[in-house]
Structure formats: structure tokens, C-alpha cells
Amino acid sequence: MANKIKASHILVEKQSQLLKVMEELKAGADFGELAKKHSTCPSGKRGGDLGSFGRGQMVKPFEEAAFALNIGETGKEPVRTQFGYHIIKRTG
């Protein structure tokens, strides 16, 4: 099991925004470009890149979802936290 992983995410506040972004992803849109366009997190400017992090550094639901993904995989289900809705992609 990895001690640290790399991930990117797209964070939106409303479910309606989430559905729009997920439709665009399914249609083949680039994850990083969607993050730049829609994410409310400062990481959006970097295409959603959160860099490397270990266990205990992110809120629990986000951490569990990110660590469960394979490298290069985007989560099929969004993760809801106190910050909003996250679409997570494990990048390393």
C-alpha cells in the first residue's frame, strides 16, 4: 500500500455543477482543462493538481477515495465533503 500518492481533483459547490462536469468528462473532455474551467479550489489553476500527499493530510472521505484509485484512474463516483463535491483523479 502506498504511503504517498499524487492526485488531482475538480471541486464544485453544487450538484448541478457536478453533473455538468461529469457529463463533459464522459464526453471525453480533458480533466485538467475542466479543473481550470470549473474547480473552485485554488488547485484548479494547476489543472486540479494537488501534488503528493499521505494518509491523514486530507479529509477522510477524500483520502479514502483517492487511495482506492489506481494510477491514472478517475473516480466513477464524486466524493462529498464539507468543501463541496470532488471528482478525483489519481495521477501517481
PDB file of N, CA, C and O in Angstrom:
ATOM      1  N   MET A   1       0.842  -1.185   0.000  1.00  0.00           N
ATOM      2  CA  MET A   1       0.000   0.000   0.000  1.00  0.00           C
ATOM      3  C   MET A   1       0.888   1.249   0.000  1.00  0.00           C
ATOM      4  O   MET A   1       1.859   1.332   0.752  1.00  0.00           O
ATOM      5  N   ALA A   2       0.547   2.197  -0.835  1.00  0.00           N
ATOM      6  CA  ALA A   2       1.333   3.418  -0.973  1.00  0.00           C
ATOM      7  C   ALA A   2       1.212   4.279   0.279  1.00  0.00           C
ATOM      8  O   ALA A   2       0.139   4.406   0.870  1.00  0.00           O
ATOM      9  N   ASN A   3       2.354   4.872   0.669  1.00  0.00           N
ATOM     10  CA  ASN A   3       2.336   5.819   1.782  1.00  0.00           C
ATOM     11  C   ASN A   3       1.942   7.203   1.302  1.00  0.00           C
ATOM     12  O   ASN A   3       1.289   7.959   2.023  1.00  0.00           O
ATOM     13  N   LYS A   4       2.347   7.535   0.064  1.00  0.00           N
ATOM     14  CA  LYS A   4       2.002   8.822  -0.541  1.00  0.00           C
ATOM     15  C   LYS A   4       1.507   8.580  -1.955  1.00  0.00           C
ATOM     16  O   LYS A   4       1.969   7.673  -2.647  1.00  0.00           O
ATOM     17  N   ILE A   5       0.571   9.399  -2.366  1.00  0.00           N
ATOM     18  CA  ILE A   5       0.074   9.338  -3.736  1.00  0.00           C
ATOM     19  C   ILE A   5       0.026  10.759  -4.294  1.00  0.00           C
ATOM     20  O   ILE A   5       0.169  11.737  -3.561  1.00  0.00           O
ATOM     21  N   LYS A   6      -0.179  10.848  -5.601  1.00  0.00           N
ATOM     22  CA  LYS A   6      -0.420  12.133  -6.251  1.00  0.00           C
ATOM     23  C   LYS A   6      -1.830  12.079  -6.816  1.00  0.00           C
ATOM     24  O   LYS A   6      -2.274  11.052  -7.331  1.00  0.00           O
ATOM     25  N   ALA A   7      -2.516  13.192  -6.710  1.00  0.00           N
ATOM     26  CA  ALA A   7      -3.883  13.241  -7.236  1.00  0.00           C
ATOM     27  C   ALA A   7      -4.231  14.651  -7.685  1.00  0.00           C
ATOM     28  O   ALA A   7      -3.612  15.635  -7.280  1.00  0.00           O
ATOM     29  N   SER A   8      -5.237  14.707  -8.529  1.00  0.00           N
ATOM     30  CA  SER A   8      -5.845  15.962  -8.956  1.00  0.00           C
ATOM     31  C   SER A   8      -7.332  15.862  -8.651  1.00  0.00           C
ATOM     32  O   SER A   8      -7.876  14.770  -8.490  1.00  0.00           O
ATOM     33  N   HIS A   9      -7.975  17.015  -8.577  1.00  0.00           N
ATOM     34  CA  HIS A   9      -9.424  16.972  -8.356  1.00  0.00           C
ATOM     35  C   HIS A   9     -10.092  18.183  -8.976  1.00  0.00           C
ATOM     36  O   HIS A   9      -9.456  19.198  -9.264  1.00  0.00           O
ATOM     37  N   ILE A  10     -11.370  18.047  -9.170  1.00  0.00           N
ATOM     38  CA  ILE A  10     -12.231  19.154  -9.567  1.00  0.00           C
ATOM     39  C   ILE A  10     -13.220  19.319  -8.425  1.00  0.00           C
ATOM     40  O   ILE A  10     -13.928  18.377  -8.069  1.00  0.00           O
ATOM     41  N   LEU A  11     -13.268  20.510  -7.855  1.00  0.00           N
ATOM     42  CA  LEU A  11     -14.153  20.791  -6.723  1.00  0.00           C
ATOM     43  C   LEU A  11     -15.232  21.773  -7.157  1.00  0.00           C
ATOM     44  O   LEU A  11     -14.934  22.861  -7.651  1.00  0.00           O
ATOM     45  N   VAL A  12     -16.471  21.385  -6.970  1.00  0.00           N
ATOM     46  CA  VAL A  12     -17.601  22.275  -7.254  1.00  0.00           C
ATOM     47  C   VAL A  12     -18.516  22.308  -6.033  1.00  0.00           C
ATOM     48  O   VAL A  12     -18.512  21.391  -5.211  1.00  0.00           O
ATOM     49  N   GLU A  13     -19.294  23.372  -5.932  1.00  0.00           N
ATOM     50  CA  GLU A  13     -20.138  23.544  -4.753  1.00  0.00           C
ATOM     51  C   GLU A  13     -21.512  22.898  -4.891  1.00  0.00           C
ATOM     52  O   GLU A  13     -22.068  22.397  -3.913  1.00  0.00           O
ATOM     53  N   LYS A  14     -22.062  22.911  -6.112  1.00  0.00           N
ATOM     54  CA  LYS A  14     -23.447  22.463  -6.296  1.00  0.00           C
ATOM     55  C   LYS A  14     -23.523  21.182  -7.108  1.00  0.00           C
ATOM     56  O   LYS A  14     -22.679  20.917  -7.964  1.00  0.00           O
ATOM     57  N   GLN A  15     -24.543  20.399  -6.826  1.00  0.00           N
ATOM     58  CA  GLN A  15     -24.743  19.145  -7.539  1.00  0.00           C
ATOM     59  C   GLN A  15     -24.996  19.400  -9.030  1.00  0.00           C
ATOM     60  O   GLN A  15     -24.589  18.601  -9.874  1.00  0.00           O
ATOM     61  N   SER A  16     -25.664  20.507  -9.350  1.00  0.00           N
ATOM     62  CA  SER A  16     -25.917  20.819 -10.761  1.00  0.00           C
ATOM     63  C   SER A  16     -24.602  21.040 -11.518  1.00  0.00           C
ATOM     64  O   SER A  16     -24.468  20.626 -12.669  1.00  0.00           O
ATOM     65  N   GLN A  17     -23.635  21.694 -10.866  1.00  0.00           N
ATOM     66  CA  GLN A  17     -22.317  21.897 -11.478  1.00  0.00           C
ATOM     67  C   GLN A  17     -21.609  20.555 -11.641  1.00  0.00           C
ATOM     68  O   GLN A  17     -20.970  20.294 -12.660  1.00  0.00           O
ATOM     69  N   LEU A  18     -21.732  19.723 -10.636  1.00  0.00           N
ATOM     70  CA  LEU A  18     -21.111  18.404 -10.647  1.00  0.00           C
ATOM     71  C   LEU A  18     -21.605  17.583 -11.834  1.00  0.00           C
ATOM     72  O   LEU A  18     -20.806  16.977 -12.548  1.00  0.00           O
ATOM     73  N   LEU A  19     -22.904  17.562 -12.043  1.00  0.00           N
ATOM     74  CA  LEU A  19     -23.485  16.787 -13.134  1.00  0.00           C
ATOM     75  C   LEU A  19     -22.987  17.285 -14.491  1.00  0.00           C
ATOM     76  O   LEU A  19     -22.715  16.487 -15.388  1.00  0.00           O
ATOM     77  N   LYS A  20     -22.869  18.596 -14.636  1.00  0.00           N
ATOM     78  CA  LYS A  20     -22.377  19.184 -15.887  1.00  0.00           C
ATOM     79  C   LYS A  20     -20.935  18.745 -16.156  1.00  0.00           C
ATOM     80  O   LYS A  20     -20.607  18.331 -17.268  1.00  0.00           O
ATOM     81  N   VAL A  21     -20.081  18.836 -15.140  1.00  0.00           N
ATOM     82  CA  VAL A  21     -18.680  18.450 -15.290  1.00  0.00           C
ATOM     83  C   VAL A  21     -18.555  16.954 -15.589  1.00  0.00           C
ATOM     84  O   VAL A  21     -17.755  16.553 -16.435  1.00  0.00           O
ATOM     85  N   MET A  22     -19.339  16.138 -14.900  1.00  0.00           N
ATOM     86  CA  MET A  22     -19.273  14.696 -15.131  1.00  0.00           C
ATOM     87  C   MET A  22     -19.709  14.341 -16.555  1.00  0.00           C
ATOM     88  O   MET A  22     -19.147  13.434 -17.169  1.00  0.00           O
ATOM     89  N   GLU A  23     -20.706  15.052 -17.077  1.00  0.00           N
ATOM     90  CA  GLU A  23     -21.134  14.824 -18.461  1.00  0.00           C
ATOM     91  C   GLU A  23     -20.003  15.174 -19.431  1.00  0.00           C
ATOM     92  O   GLU A  23     -19.755  14.448 -20.394  1.00  0.00           O
ATOM     93  N   GLU A  24     -19.324  16.289 -19.169  1.00  0.00           N
ATOM     94  CA  GLU A  24     -18.217  16.705 -20.027  1.00  0.00           C
ATOM     95  C   GLU A  24     -17.076  15.687 -19.981  1.00  0.00           C
ATOM     96  O   GLU A  24     -16.460  15.392 -21.004  1.00  0.00           O
ATOM     97  N   LEU A  25     -16.800  15.153 -18.789  1.00  0.00           N
ATOM     98  CA  LEU A  25     -15.763  14.118 -18.666  1.00  0.00           C
ATOM     99  C   LEU A  25     -16.131  12.874 -19.466  1.00  0.00           C
ATOM    100  O   LEU A  25     -15.303  12.322 -20.190  1.00  0.00           O
ATOM    101  N   LYS A  26     -17.382  12.441 -19.328  1.00  0.00           N
ATOM    102  CA  LYS A  26     -17.846  11.253 -20.052  1.00  0.00           C
ATOM    103  C   LYS A  26     -17.763  11.458 -21.561  1.00  0.00           C
ATOM    104  O   LYS A  26     -17.555  10.505 -22.312  1.00  0.00           O
ATOM    105  N   ALA A  27     -17.927  12.709 -22.002  1.00  0.00           N
ATOM    106  CA  ALA A  27     -17.877  13.026 -23.434  1.00  0.00           C
ATOM    107  C   ALA A  27     -16.435  13.126 -23.941  1.00  0.00           C
ATOM    108  O   ALA A  27     -16.206  13.342 -25.131  1.00  0.00           O
ATOM    109  N   GLY A  28     -15.458  12.966 -23.026  1.00  0.00           N
ATOM    110  CA  GLY A  28     -14.060  12.945 -23.444  1.00  0.00           C
ATOM    111  C   GLY A  28     -13.275  14.215 -23.180  1.00  0.00           C
ATOM    112  O   GLY A  28     -12.137  14.335 -23.635  1.00  0.00           O
ATOM    113  N   ALA A  29     -13.848  15.166 -22.459  1.00  0.00           N
ATOM    114  CA  ALA A  29     -13.138  16.402 -22.148  1.00  0.00           C
ATOM    115  C   ALA A  29     -11.907  16.113 -21.283  1.00  0.00           C
ATOM    116  O   ALA A  29     -11.877  15.132 -20.539  1.00  0.00           O
ATOM    117  N   ASP A  30     -10.911  16.962 -21.389  1.00  0.00           N
ATOM    118  CA  ASP A  30      -9.668  16.825 -20.627  1.00  0.00           C
ATOM    119  C   ASP A  30      -9.892  17.206 -19.165  1.00  0.00           C
ATOM    120  O   ASP A  30     -10.439  18.268 -18.868  1.00  0.00           O
ATOM    121  N   PHE A  31      -9.461  16.325 -18.251  1.00  0.00           N
ATOM    122  CA  PHE A  31      -9.653  16.542 -16.814  1.00  0.00           C
ATOM    123  C   PHE A  31      -9.044  17.872 -16.366  1.00  0.00           C
ATOM    124  O   PHE A  31      -9.695  18.664 -15.684  1.00  0.00           O
ATOM    125  N   GLY A  32      -7.799  18.106 -16.753  1.00  0.00           N
ATOM    126  CA  GLY A  32      -7.101  19.328 -16.339  1.00  0.00           C
ATOM    127  C   GLY A  32      -7.774  20.596 -16.833  1.00  0.00           C
ATOM    128  O   GLY A  32      -7.857  21.590 -16.112  1.00  0.00           O
ATOM    129  N   GLU A  33      -8.255  20.551 -18.071  1.00  0.00           N
ATOM    130  CA  GLU A  33      -8.942  21.720 -18.623  1.00  0.00           C
ATOM    131  C   GLU A  33     -10.266  21.972 -17.898  1.00  0.00           C
ATOM    132  O   GLU A  33     -10.639  23.118 -17.651  1.00  0.00           O
ATOM    133  N   LEU A  34     -10.964  20.897 -17.564  1.00  0.00           N
ATOM    134  CA  LEU A  34     -12.214  21.048 -16.808  1.00  0.00           C
ATOM    135  C   LEU A  34     -11.942  21.616 -15.421  1.00  0.00           C
ATOM    136  O   LEU A  34     -12.715  22.434 -14.922  1.00  0.00           O
ATOM    137  N   ALA A  35     -10.849  21.189 -14.797  1.00  0.00           N
ATOM    138  CA  ALA A  35     -10.485  21.726 -13.477  1.00  0.00           C
ATOM    139  C   ALA A  35     -10.221  23.221 -13.576  1.00  0.00           C
ATOM    140  O   ALA A  35     -10.681  23.992 -12.734  1.00  0.00           O
ATOM    141  N   LYS A  36      -9.481  23.631 -14.603  1.00  0.00           N
ATOM    142  CA  LYS A  36      -9.182  25.062 -14.782  1.00  0.00           C
ATOM    143  C   LYS A  36     -10.467  25.864 -14.982  1.00  0.00           C
ATOM    144  O   LYS A  36     -10.586  26.990 -14.498  1.00  0.00           O
ATOM    145  N   LYS A  37     -11.408  25.285 -15.685  1.00  0.00           N
ATOM    146  CA  LYS A  37     -12.646  25.983 -16.035  1.00  0.00           C
ATOM    147  C   LYS A  37     -13.669  26.008 -14.898  1.00  0.00           C
ATOM    148  O   LYS A  37     -14.353  27.013 -14.704  1.00  0.00           O
ATOM    149  N   HIS A  38     -13.778  24.896 -14.139  1.00  0.00           N
ATOM    150  CA  HIS A  38     -14.890  24.757 -13.187  1.00  0.00           C
ATOM    151  C   HIS A  38     -14.514  24.695 -11.707  1.00  0.00           C
ATOM    152  O   HIS A  38     -15.334  25.046 -10.860  1.00  0.00           O
ATOM    153  N   SER A  39     -13.297  24.258 -11.372  1.00  0.00           N
ATOM    154  CA  SER A  39     -12.977  23.995  -9.965  1.00  0.00           C
ATOM    155  C   SER A  39     -12.919  25.271  -9.138  1.00  0.00           C
ATOM    156  O   SER A  39     -12.366  26.281  -9.575  1.00  0.00           O
ATOM    157  N   THR A  40     -13.493  25.219  -7.941  1.00  0.00           N
ATOM    158  CA  THR A  40     -13.461  26.357  -7.029  1.00  0.00           C
ATOM    159  C   THR A  40     -12.244  26.310  -6.105  1.00  0.00           C
ATOM    160  O   THR A  40     -12.020  27.232  -5.320  1.00  0.00           O
ATOM    161  N   CYS A  41     -11.470  25.246  -6.199  1.00  0.00           N
ATOM    162  CA  CYS A  41     -10.258  25.101  -5.381  1.00  0.00           C
ATOM    163  C   CYS A  41      -9.111  25.847  -6.054  1.00  0.00           C
ATOM    164  O   CYS A  41      -9.040  25.874  -7.283  1.00  0.00           O
ATOM    165  N   PRO A  42      -8.202  26.459  -5.274  1.00  0.00           N
ATOM    166  CA  PRO A  42      -7.040  27.110  -5.883  1.00  0.00           C
ATOM    167  C   PRO A  42      -6.227  26.181  -6.787  1.00  0.00           C
ATOM    168  O   PRO A  42      -5.539  26.650  -7.693  1.00  0.00           O
ATOM    169  N   SER A  43      -6.297  24.876  -6.549  1.00  0.00           N
ATOM    170  CA  SER A  43      -5.576  23.913  -7.391  1.00  0.00           C
ATOM    171  C   SER A  43      -6.119  23.891  -8.815  1.00  0.00           C
ATOM    172  O   SER A  43      -5.455  23.380  -9.717  1.00  0.00           O
ATOM    173  N   GLY A  44      -7.303  24.431  -9.031  1.00  0.00           N
ATOM    174  CA  GLY A  44      -7.894  24.463 -10.357  1.00  0.00           C
ATOM    175  C   GLY A  44      -6.999  25.153 -11.369  1.00  0.00           C
ATOM    176  O   GLY A  44      -6.958  24.764 -12.536  1.00  0.00           O
ATOM    177  N   LYS A  45      -6.282  26.176 -10.925  1.00  0.00           N
ATOM    178  CA  LYS A  45      -5.373  26.898 -11.818  1.00  0.00           C
ATOM    179  C   LYS A  45      -4.257  25.999 -12.328  1.00  0.00           C
ATOM    180  O   LYS A  45      -3.667  26.271 -13.374  1.00  0.00           O
ATOM    181  N   ARG A  46      -3.966  24.933 -11.595  1.00  0.00           N
ATOM    182  CA  ARG A  46      -2.934  23.964 -11.984  1.00  0.00           C
ATOM    183  C   ARG A  46      -3.571  22.701 -12.577  1.00  0.00           C
ATOM    184  O   ARG A  46      -2.976  21.624 -12.544  1.00  0.00           O
ATOM    185  N   GLY A  47      -4.756  22.842 -13.105  1.00  0.00           N
ATOM    186  CA  GLY A  47      -5.436  21.683 -13.673  1.00  0.00           C
ATOM    187  C   GLY A  47      -5.925  20.713 -12.616  1.00  0.00           C
ATOM    188  O   GLY A  47      -6.156  19.538 -12.901  1.00  0.00           O
ATOM    189  N   GLY A  48      -6.084  21.207 -11.385  1.00  0.00           N
ATOM    190  CA  GLY A  48      -6.574  20.385 -10.283  1.00  0.00           C
ATOM    191  C   GLY A  48      -5.489  19.653  -9.518  1.00  0.00           C
ATOM    192  O   GLY A  48      -5.786  18.915  -8.579  1.00  0.00           O
ATOM    193  N   ASP A  49      -4.227  19.846  -9.907  1.00  0.00           N
ATOM    194  CA  ASP A  49      -3.106  19.115  -9.302  1.00  0.00           C
ATOM    195  C   ASP A  49      -2.937  19.457  -7.830  1.00  0.00           C
ATOM    196  O   ASP A  49      -2.715  20.614  -7.472  1.00  0.00           O
ATOM    197  N   LEU A  50      -3.042  18.444  -6.984  1.00  0.00           N
ATOM    198  CA  LEU A  50      -2.842  18.615  -5.541  1.00  0.00           C
ATOM    199  C   LEU A  50      -1.442  18.205  -5.102  1.00  0.00           C
ATOM    200  O   LEU A  50      -1.079  18.378  -3.939  1.00  0.00           O
ATOM    201  N   GLY A  51      -0.654  17.660  -6.030  1.00  0.00           N
ATOM    202  CA  GLY A  51       0.681  17.187  -5.683  1.00  0.00           C
ATOM    203  C   GLY A  51       0.604  15.898  -4.882  1.00  0.00           C
ATOM    204  O   GLY A  51      -0.387  15.171  -4.945  1.00  0.00           O
ATOM    205  N   SER A  52       1.668  15.623  -4.126  1.00  0.00           N
ATOM    206  CA  SER A  52       1.746  14.404  -3.312  1.00  0.00           C
ATOM    207  C   SER A  52       1.193  14.646  -1.923  1.00  0.00           C
ATOM    208  O   SER A  52       1.350  15.726  -1.354  1.00  0.00           O
ATOM    209  N   PHE A  53       0.543  13.625  -1.385  1.00  0.00           N
ATOM    210  CA  PHE A  53       0.075  13.700  -0.004  1.00  0.00           C
ATOM    211  C   PHE A  53      -0.009  12.299   0.569  1.00  0.00           C
ATOM    212  O   PHE A  53      -0.139  11.312  -0.156  1.00  0.00           O
ATOM    213  N   GLY A  54       0.069  12.240   1.882  1.00  0.00           N
ATOM    214  CA  GLY A  54      -0.013  10.969   2.579  1.00  0.00           C
ATOM    215  C   GLY A  54      -1.312  10.848   3.352  1.00  0.00           C
ATOM    216  O   GLY A  54      -2.142  11.757   3.367  1.00  0.00           O
ATOM    217  N   ARG A  55      -1.459   9.722   3.979  1.00  0.00           N
ATOM    218  CA  ARG A  55      -2.656   9.498   4.801  1.00  0.00           C
ATOM    219  C   ARG A  55      -2.683  10.500   5.954  1.00  0.00           C
ATOM    220  O   ARG A  55      -1.653  10.822   6.545  1.00  0.00           O
ATOM    221  N   GLY A  56      -3.874  10.980   6.254  1.00  0.00           N
ATOM    222  CA  GLY A  56      -4.049  11.928   7.348  1.00  0.00           C
ATOM    223  C   GLY A  56      -3.904  13.381   6.932  1.00  0.00           C
ATOM    224  O   GLY A  56      -4.064  14.273   7.765  1.00  0.00           O
ATOM    225  N   GLN A  57      -3.602  13.645   5.653  1.00  0.00           N
ATOM    226  CA  GLN A  57      -3.417  15.025   5.201  1.00  0.00           C
ATOM    227  C   GLN A  57      -4.662  15.616   4.559  1.00  0.00           C
ATOM    228  O   GLN A  57      -4.790  16.836   4.450  1.00  0.00           O
ATOM    229  N   MET A  58      -5.570  14.763   4.137  1.00  0.00           N
ATOM    230  CA  MET A  58      -6.812  15.213   3.504  1.00  0.00           C
ATOM    231  C   MET A  58      -7.990  14.770   4.372  1.00  0.00           C
ATOM    232  O   MET A  58      -7.841  13.909   5.240  1.00  0.00           O
ATOM    233  N   VAL A  59      -9.159  15.363   4.133  1.00  0.00           N
ATOM    234  CA  VAL A  59     -10.332  14.923   4.880  1.00  0.00           C
ATOM    235  C   VAL A  59     -10.597  13.452   4.536  1.00  0.00           C
ATOM    236  O   VAL A  59     -10.334  13.006   3.420  1.00  0.00           O
ATOM    237  N   LYS A  60     -11.115  12.721   5.504  1.00  0.00           N
ATOM    238  CA  LYS A  60     -11.228  11.269   5.412  1.00  0.00           C
ATOM    239  C   LYS A  60     -11.935  10.748   4.150  1.00  0.00           C
ATOM    240  O   LYS A  60     -11.392   9.863   3.488  1.00  0.00           O
ATOM    241  N   PRO A  61     -13.126  11.259   3.789  1.00  0.00           N
ATOM    242  CA  PRO A  61     -13.786  10.711   2.592  1.00  0.00           C
ATOM    243  C   PRO A  61     -12.949  10.900   1.319  1.00  0.00           C
ATOM    244  O   PRO A  61     -12.907  10.025   0.455  1.00  0.00           O
ATOM    245  N   PHE A  62     -12.287  12.054   1.221  1.00  0.00           N
ATOM    246  CA  PHE A  62     -11.433  12.326   0.062  1.00  0.00           C
ATOM    247  C   PHE A  62     -10.244  11.368   0.052  1.00  0.00           C
ATOM    248  O   PHE A  62      -9.927  10.764  -0.972  1.00  0.00           O
ATOM    249  N   GLU A  63      -9.598  11.240   1.199  1.00  0.00           N
ATOM    250  CA  GLU A  63      -8.437  10.349   1.314  1.00  0.00           C
ATOM    251  C   GLU A  63      -8.785   8.917   0.932  1.00  0.00           C
ATOM    252  O   GLU A  63      -8.069   8.292   0.150  1.00  0.00           O
ATOM    253  N   GLU A  64      -9.868   8.401   1.473  1.00  0.00           N
ATOM    254  CA  GLU A  64     -10.264   7.018   1.194  1.00  0.00           C
ATOM    255  C   GLU A  64     -10.508   6.804  -0.292  1.00  0.00           C
ATOM    256  O   GLU A  64     -10.079   5.797  -0.855  1.00  0.00           O
ATOM    257  N   ALA A  65     -11.193   7.744  -0.925  1.00  0.00           N
ATOM    258  CA  ALA A  65     -11.482   7.616  -2.353  1.00  0.00           C
ATOM    259  C   ALA A  65     -10.212   7.713  -3.191  1.00  0.00           C
ATOM    260  O   ALA A  65     -10.029   6.936  -4.128  1.00  0.00           O
ATOM    261  N   ALA A  66      -9.339   8.653  -2.866  1.00  0.00           N
ATOM    262  CA  ALA A  66      -8.106   8.849  -3.642  1.00  0.00           C
ATOM    263  C   ALA A  66      -7.189   7.634  -3.537  1.00  0.00           C
ATOM    264  O   ALA A  66      -6.652   7.179  -4.548  1.00  0.00           O
ATOM    265  N   PHE A  67      -7.003   7.105  -2.333  1.00  0.00           N
ATOM    266  CA  PHE A  67      -6.119   5.953  -2.143  1.00  0.00           C
ATOM    267  C   PHE A  67      -6.697   4.674  -2.756  1.00  0.00           C
ATOM    268  O   PHE A  67      -5.951   3.734  -3.029  1.00  0.00           O
ATOM    269  N   ALA A  68      -8.009   4.627  -2.976  1.00  0.00           N
ATOM    270  CA  ALA A  68      -8.636   3.434  -3.559  1.00  0.00           C
ATOM    271  C   ALA A  68      -8.476   3.373  -5.085  1.00  0.00           C
ATOM    272  O   ALA A  68      -8.671   2.319  -5.691  1.00  0.00           O
ATOM    273  N   LEU A  69      -8.123   4.504  -5.698  1.00  0.00           N
ATOM    274  CA  LEU A  69      -7.982   4.543  -7.157  1.00  0.00           C
ATOM    275  C   LEU A  69      -6.638   3.989  -7.606  1.00  0.00           C
ATOM    276  O   LEU A  69      -5.657   4.025  -6.863  1.00  0.00           O
ATOM    277  N   ASN A  70      -6.606   3.479  -8.826  1.00  0.00           N
ATOM    278  CA  ASN A  70      -5.348   3.087  -9.456  1.00  0.00           C
ATOM    279  C   ASN A  70      -4.755   4.313 -10.144  1.00  0.00           C
ATOM    280  O   ASN A  70      -5.482   5.254 -10.460  1.00  0.00           O
ATOM    281  N   ILE A  71      -3.458   4.312 -10.375  1.00  0.00           N
ATOM    282  CA  ILE A  71      -2.806   5.427 -11.052  1.00  0.00           C
ATOM    283  C   ILE A  71      -3.432   5.615 -12.428  1.00  0.00           C
ATOM    284  O   ILE A  71      -3.582   4.664 -13.196  1.00  0.00           O
ATOM    285  N   GLY A  72      -3.793   6.858 -12.722  1.00  0.00           N
ATOM    286  CA  GLY A  72      -4.419   7.187 -13.997  1.00  0.00           C
ATOM    287  C   GLY A  72      -5.924   7.068 -14.002  1.00  0.00           C
ATOM    288  O   GLY A  72      -6.572   7.440 -14.980  1.00  0.00           O
ATOM    289  N   GLU A  73      -6.492   6.556 -12.928  1.00  0.00           N
ATOM    290  CA  GLU A  73      -7.936   6.328 -12.845  1.00  0.00           C
ATOM    291  C   GLU A  73      -8.650   7.536 -12.246  1.00  0.00           C
ATOM    292  O   GLU A  73      -8.159   8.163 -11.308  1.00  0.00           O
ATOM    293  N   THR A  74      -9.813   7.847 -12.803  1.00  0.00           N
ATOM    294  CA  THR A  74     -10.683   8.890 -12.264  1.00  0.00           C
ATOM    295  C   THR A  74     -11.836   8.208 -11.548  1.00  0.00           C
ATOM    296  O   THR A  74     -12.426   7.259 -12.065  1.00  0.00           O
ATOM    297  N   GLY A  75     -12.153   8.693 -10.359  1.00  0.00           N
ATOM    298  CA  GLY A  75     -13.245   8.108  -9.586  1.00  0.00           C
ATOM    299  C   GLY A  75     -14.555   8.145 -10.344  1.00  0.00           C
ATOM    300  O   GLY A  75     -14.888   9.156 -10.962  1.00  0.00           O
ATOM    301  N   LYS A  76     -15.294   7.063 -10.304  1.00  0.00           N
ATOM    302  CA  LYS A  76     -16.583   6.986 -11.002  1.00  0.00           C
ATOM    303  C   LYS A  76     -17.679   7.728 -10.234  1.00  0.00           C
ATOM    304  O   LYS A  76     -18.651   8.207 -10.817  1.00  0.00           O
ATOM    305  N   GLU A  77     -17.502   7.811  -8.932  1.00  0.00           N
ATOM    306  CA  GLU A  77     -18.477   8.499  -8.090  1.00  0.00           C
ATOM    307  C   GLU A  77     -17.828   9.721  -7.447  1.00  0.00           C
ATOM    308  O   GLU A  77     -16.690   9.641  -6.985  1.00  0.00           O
ATOM    309  N   PRO A  78     -18.530  10.843  -7.411  1.00  0.00           N
ATOM    310  CA  PRO A  78     -17.984  12.020  -6.730  1.00  0.00           C
ATOM    311  C   PRO A  78     -17.939  11.789  -5.222  1.00  0.00           C
ATOM    312  O   PRO A  78     -18.642  10.933  -4.686  1.00  0.00           O
ATOM    313  N   VAL A  79     -17.109  12.558  -4.565  1.00  0.00           N
ATOM    314  CA  VAL A  79     -16.976  12.483  -3.108  1.00  0.00           C
ATOM    315  C   VAL A  79     -17.464  13.807  -2.536  1.00  0.00           C
ATOM    316  O   VAL A  79     -17.013  14.878  -2.944  1.00  0.00           O
ATOM    317  N   ARG A  80     -18.384  13.721  -1.592  1.00  0.00           N
ATOM    318  CA  ARG A  80     -18.889  14.941  -0.959  1.00  0.00           C
ATOM    319  C   ARG A  80     -18.192  15.140   0.378  1.00  0.00           C
ATOM    320  O   ARG A  80     -18.119  14.232   1.206  1.00  0.00           O
ATOM    321  N   THR A  81     -17.680  16.353   0.567  1.00  0.00           N
ATOM    322  CA  THR A  81     -17.075  16.733   1.845  1.00  0.00           C
ATOM    323  C   THR A  81     -17.670  18.082   2.249  1.00  0.00           C
ATOM    324  O   THR A  81     -18.559  18.608   1.580  1.00  0.00           O
ATOM    325  N   GLN A  82     -17.169  18.624   3.344  1.00  0.00           N
ATOM    326  CA  GLN A  82     -17.654  19.928   3.789  1.00  0.00           C
ATOM    327  C   GLN A  82     -17.272  21.031   2.799  1.00  0.00           C
ATOM    328  O   GLN A  82     -17.793  22.142   2.889  1.00  0.00           O
ATOM    329  N   PHE A  83     -16.364  20.739   1.853  1.00  0.00           N
ATOM    330  CA  PHE A  83     -15.917  21.734   0.881  1.00  0.00           C
ATOM    331  C   PHE A  83     -16.765  21.731  -0.387  1.00  0.00           C
ATOM    332  O   PHE A  83     -16.758  22.704  -1.141  1.00  0.00           O
ATOM    333  N   GLY A  84     -17.490  20.648  -0.623  1.00  0.00           N
ATOM    334  CA  GLY A  84     -18.306  20.524  -1.823  1.00  0.00           C
ATOM    335  C   GLY A  84     -18.178  19.131  -2.411  1.00  0.00           C
ATOM    336  O   GLY A  84     -17.956  18.157  -1.691  1.00  0.00           O
ATOM    337  N   TYR A  85     -18.318  19.044  -3.727  1.00  0.00           N
ATOM    338  CA  TYR A  85     -18.247  17.773  -4.450  1.00  0.00           C
ATOM    339  C   TYR A  85     -16.912  17.683  -5.182  1.00  0.00           C
ATOM    340  O   TYR A  85     -16.525  18.604  -5.901  1.00  0.00           O
ATOM    341  N   HIS A  86     -16.223  16.579  -4.996  1.00  0.00           N
ATOM    342  CA  HIS A  86     -14.921  16.358  -5.623  1.00  0.00           C
ATOM    343  C   HIS A  86     -15.014  15.243  -6.666  1.00  0.00           C
ATOM    344  O   HIS A  86     -15.622  14.199  -6.430  1.00  0.00           O
ATOM    345  N   ILE A  87     -14.402  15.487  -7.816  1.00  0.00           N
ATOM    346  CA  ILE A  87     -14.129  14.429  -8.776  1.00  0.00           C
ATOM    347  C   ILE A  87     -12.624  14.236  -8.704  1.00  0.00           C
ATOM    348  O   ILE A  87     -11.862  15.172  -8.944  1.00  0.00           O
ATOM    349  N   ILE A  88     -12.197  13.032  -8.377  1.00  0.00           N
ATOM    350  CA  ILE A  88     -10.787  12.781  -8.070  1.00  0.00           C
ATOM    351  C   ILE A  88     -10.138  11.927  -9.155  1.00  0.00           C
ATOM    352  O   ILE A  88     -10.724  10.963  -9.648  1.00  0.00           O
ATOM    353  N   LYS A  89      -8.923  12.304  -9.509  1.00  0.00           N
ATOM    354  CA  LYS A  89      -8.115  11.521 -10.432  1.00  0.00           C
ATOM    355  C   LYS A  89      -6.757  11.260  -9.780  1.00  0.00           C
ATOM    356  O   LYS A  89      -6.053  12.192  -9.391  1.00  0.00           O
ATOM    357  N   ARG A  90      -6.399   9.973  -9.667  1.00  0.00           N
ATOM    358  CA  ARG A  90      -5.090   9.626  -9.105  1.00  0.00           C
ATOM    359  C   ARG A  90      -4.051   9.714 -10.221  1.00  0.00           C
ATOM    360  O   ARG A  90      -4.201   9.084 -11.267  1.00  0.00           O
ATOM    361  N   THR A  91      -3.017  10.484  -9.997  1.00  0.00           N
ATOM    362  CA  THR A  91      -2.027  10.735 -11.041  1.00  0.00           C
ATOM    363  C   THR A  91      -0.671  10.098 -10.764  1.00  0.00           C
ATOM    364  O   THR A  91       0.190  10.081 -11.644  1.00  0.00           O
ATOM    365  N   GLY A  92      -0.468   9.583  -9.580  1.00  0.00           N
ATOM    366  CA  GLY A  92       0.825   8.964  -9.280  1.00  0.00           C
ATOM    367  C   GLY A  92       0.836   8.281  -7.941  1.00  0.00           C
ATOM    368  O   GLY A  92       1.854   7.714  -7.546  1.00  0.00           O
TER     369      GLY A  92
END
